Amino acid sequence: MTETPPGESPGWSRRGFVGTTAAAIGVASLGITPTASAKTTQTAAGASVNDDRLPAFPGAEGAGKWSKGGRGGSVYEVTTLADSGPGSFRDAVSGSDRTIVFRVSGTIQLQSGLKIAGSNLTIAGQTAPGGGICVAGYGTNIAGGAHDIVMRYLRFRLGDENAVADDAFNTNVPGSVSPEIRNLIIDHCSFSWAVDECLSPYGNFDVTVQWCIVSEGLALSAHPKNRHGYGGIWGGERNTYHHNLVAHQGGRQPRFGYTEGITLEVDHYNNVIYDHGYTSVYGGEWANGINIMNNFYKPGPTTLDEVAPVVVSANRGGQWYIAGNQVDGHPDVTAHNRRGIRYPIGGIVELAEPQPIPGRGDLQTASKAYDAVLAGAGAILPKRDAADARVVEEARTGTGRLINSQKQVGGYPELVQTEAPVDSDHDGIPDWWEQANGLDPNDPSDAQKIAPNGYTYLENYLNSLVPDPVGNPAVRITSPAQNTTFAGRTAPTVTIKADASAAKGGQLAKVEFFAGDQVIGVATQAPYQVQWKNVADGSYWITARATDKNGTATQSIAVQVHVNKQNGTTGWTSAAVGKPPVPGSGSLDGGVLTIKGSGRIYGRTSNFHYVYRKLQVGGVAQITARLDKISKIANGLTAGLMIRDSLDPAAPFMYGGIGFGVAGGYGTVNDNASAAPTATDDGGMKAQAIRLQTDGSVPSVGPWPWDDSYLDPTKVYWLRLLRRERPQQFGDVEFEAFISTDQVKWDRFGYEKLVMPSRTFYIGFAIDGGRLDDNGLIDYGTAQFSNITLEQQ
């Protein structure tokens, strides 16, 4: 959904309320009553006792544990990967009282949003023959009023191909809690590559999400609020979330969302939160009870330093039980979880015992849960796909990062189709299993008969399927290194090498090499390498996919490479200011200047790439150009026009350009003084004026438009930067920055008076790599300017 997260907003305090006396103080100040612990249906650990209801399947836990699904109903066979029509998944979920089995494997490319409208449904993704099922292209939603749904072993990977700001999967009814959704369990599914949120099951009753992977929301993609792509909003009345992996999400890891008219009661235990970018778990305003127990937090390459130790950023008015959580790299927080709580003004109620939630299983320690989740989460039946295998390996090794497109990590995995087992009576049970278990393969009615254990024979067959004992292959690119640049006048040949091996008991079949989601070469034996010839100018994400002879695959961690065609910059000089982490480039071809670079434009330790001319002071100097292209790859990336007193990184300068996530102030989230600008949350495109005086370490930044609106990314903008000597005193210089869409109407977005005492100055084009989040990641920006004019009089 499109709710704006609070993040680490101003006004947070270190106050909280603990124990019975403190809780009473908290209740008095908030005007609420803490929920009493149940005494008859919960053990001390909160597990249910004396409940003889049949679980949805063996291993089901939590509040959705007793969903009936399609037990006793008909069988629907999905026989096509088409979007709609007879035998399609869309048709299958339009009805009720059925078990859905799959006679095909592969990716279903939706042509519009998919609504699961039926109730009493079992969706058995584990029956797909071969690589399994993925639903892509548009979001999937469970309709209001649906109930008793069991969904297992499916993948929902939205992607950016259709540029829709959808969740990959959600269950909420926006703006309403009626008709309600009840009795839902989602088990061993994978949700990723959402433009909005990957998984948002909130505002519902009696829900379990277990053993799922929720990964890689697309950060800077097609969302109208710009930077987005989050984990999800979770919560409802009696909701359980356990043994899930939430990885590479900028925010909402999850956010626990309040819904008008229902209580917020949540078990959140034994989950792994990895590489949580700029927020941790948060929300929970007015919650009746949220239990955050024995979860494993592992900061990753994208995680901000100030976010890394945070277990929960609680919103006002909620009741929480927080214990047993482990924060990797922060033993003090692990030992005392209260040190990882960010308290709101007004405080929270900290419960002395967990809020009772039905169906709770036996809790593992956080460290044991970490191992179990990495080994078993996600759609591991029929087999874990290459994308999930990569994400798990990144979580294990502390690698990877937020992405903007699935193309950065190799695109959609190939889900190989194999022959479906013979099922003569089309009752969902293959003939071989019926024969082995005393059933008649020509009698469809026996699938719905009740076996001695209380399940139908169809359920027993579905529950008997287990993962392939042979795991996923291992693969990594060994050359080129991360952020290698290839510069020259001709298109280079790039040699790409990888190490790859099959898991124990397997045999490797091939290693495919990708640039984005396009295959650029295949190697079938060691040494695994390809020659990528005549590589065009551009930045590329390189991966390798290793596949064994059973079709089980793993995608490697992505490596960025940059090919910079060198045509020279006649009349201009191309050079670095400071020490950018990756060498930049400037190239002038047919009147179009392409400039590339990394680092950041800020303060007295700027690091960026600059294409400039050196001029003598005097009169008025003005540079004008059309910005035809700017790469939207990182929050804070900016490209534009710059005038400097010298090439020293500490020299005063005036800059007028366009960037993403432009901030109007400086400092970090926790208000420590810094020379680094703080990015806005959403990454919208604005013009910005940056000025550095002769004294002081921190520049000022002025975004434009000055209100909450943004520039239109579909338009082309002209920029102009003017330098005017003031006659009163030498070195007293006036600057103005302008922007236009038509060269007729110019809007001034920057004005400054600076002291520049030198007899010469530098004027030209600047670009950086952004990364205002200050987490050590390196991005590489590209911009193109044309219609360049430089005047001095």
PyMOL commands that set and color helices and strands:
alter all, ss='L'
color gray80, all
select helices_A, chain A and resi 19-30+89-92+125-127+331-335+337-340+366-376+386-397+406-409+431-436+444-448+457-464
alter helices_A, ss='H'
color red, helices_A
select strands_A, chain A and resi 17-18+74-78+98-102+106-109+114-116+121-124+133-136+140-142+147-152+155-157+169-170+182-187+190-192+199-200+202-210+213-215+233-242+245-249+255-256+265-269+272-276+281-283+289-293+296-298+312-314+319-323+326-327+341-342+349-350+474-479+484-488+494-501+508-515+518-523+528-532+538-548+553-555+559-565+573-577+585-589+592-597+608-616+620-630+638-644+653-660+685-692+700-704+717-725+732-740+747-755+760-767+781-792
alter strands_A, ss='S'
color yellow, strands_A
deselect
rebuild
show_as cartoon
